[in-house]
Amino acid sequence: MKRTSGEAPHAVSHRPRKRFGQHFLVDRSVVDRIVAAVAPQAGDVLVEIGPGRGALTGALAERVDHLHVIEIDRDLARALATRFPADRVTVHTGDALEFDFGRLPALLRLVGNLPYNISTPLLFRLIPFAERIRDAHFMLQLEVVERMAARSSTRDYGRLSVMLQHRFEIEKIVRVPPGAFNPPPKVESAVVRMVPRPTSALAARDAAALASVVTAAFTKRRKTLRNALAGVAGVEMLARLGIDPGLRPENLEVAQYAAIANDLAARARD
């Protein structure tokens, strides 16, 4: 395949496959900006999700003692295993949505150009592993990044915003145009930094209760809390917590959802 202008050298040649949502990063300047943001150190436990043709892989492997990569496309996985020595890069062939991140040492540093079709499920999947993660830097559809970082009472604020912001500090760091990829996607992208919040700083004491409340609320996001949370949190509970049942789900802060979850969890224990 002819190299796109600015493509990282030594990239694996491979025809993009639609079923995997493949849009390969080819702009070396973007690669350099991502690596600078990650700032890998030799002893880091670095894991790249979706390495694709390896444009970012090569730059990361140069800076750490050992790199783990997770690639679902078997052809790409074989090509990467051939290109990089096994004592420097371990290629895990498989779906990142099914990968057990608990297999790897703690303080994981995650990085990757995530396929848009798995980005949201993967972000939710990482929440239970947050205690084992040091940080994550992901290339995502700009719209997803804006939802992740959205503040309450805005259009983009929703279930993804609440659940991720409860567990991670979220920061958009690099905006990336479609032309940085081959083939170019129809949307803009952005790199987001996620840093787990200390367990002691988490407002919700029961993750399952929080997930239940937030899911119930945003399943009926156009309803008032009185209706959206009917059967989950009654008007009396909301009033006791100082929450107006006439508000809509997007109007509540993360801490308020945590307060509802804590009340429900406490009642379940009684």
C-alpha positions, 0 to 999 in steps of 0.5 A, a space after each residue: 500500500 502506498 504510504 500516506 504523506 506523513 505516515 510513520 515509517 515501517 508501518 505494516 501494510 494492511 487493507 482496512 477492514 470495516 467490520 473492525 472499524 479500522 482507521 489507521 493513524 498515519 500522521 507522524 506529527 499526531 503520533 509524536 504529540 500522543 507520545 509526548 502526552 503519554 511520556 512513557 518511561 522505561 519501566 512503565 507497564 504500557 498496554 496499547 489497545 488496537 495497535 493496527 499497523 503499528 504507527 504508534 507501537 514503534 514509537 512507544 516500544 522505543 521508550 519502554 522496556 516492554 510493551 503489551 499490545 492487544 489486537 483483534 485482527 489476526 493478520 495485523 497481530 501476526 505482522 506485529 509479532 514478526 516486526 517486533 522482537 518478543 522480548 520487547 513487545 508481547 502481542 495479545 491476539 484477541 478482543 479488548 472487550 474480552 481481555 482480562 486486564 487483571 492478568 497484567 501487573 498493576 499501575 497499567 498505562 493504557 494507550 490506543 486508537 480505539 475503533 469507534 464501534 467499541 469505544 463506549 463499551 470498552 470505557 465502561 469495561 475499564 471502570 472495574 479495573 481502575 484501581 490497577 490503572 495508572 492512566 489511559 490515553 485514548 484516541 476517540 471520536 470527538 463526540 465521545 470525548 465531549 460526552 466523557 468530559 461534559 458538565 451537568 445541565 448540558 446536552 452531552 452530559 449523560 450516563 457515560 459522563 457520570 460513570 466515568 467522571 465518578 471514577 476518573 479525572 477526564 481531560 481532552 488533550 489533542 484534537 485530531 482531524 480526519 486526514 490524520 487517518 487512512 481511511 479518513 473517518 467522517 468525523 473528527 477525533 480527539 485524544 483524552 487523558 483518564 486518570 483514576 481518582 483515589 478510592 478514598 475520593 469516590 463519593 459512591 460507596 457501592 459501584 453497582 448501586 451507582 450504575 443502577 441509579 444512573 442507568 435508570 435515570 438516563 434511560 428516561 432522560 427526557 422525564 423528570 427525576 420523579 418519573 425517571 427514578 420511579 421504583 428506584 428512588 422515591 420523591 421522599 428520598 430525593 427530598 430528604 437528600 435535597 434533590 428537586 424531583 422536578 429536575 431532569 437527569 442531566 441536571 444532577 451532579 455526579 455527587 448527587 447521583 452518588 448520594 442517591 446510590 449511597 442511600 439505596 445501598 444503606 437501605 439494602 443493608 438494613 
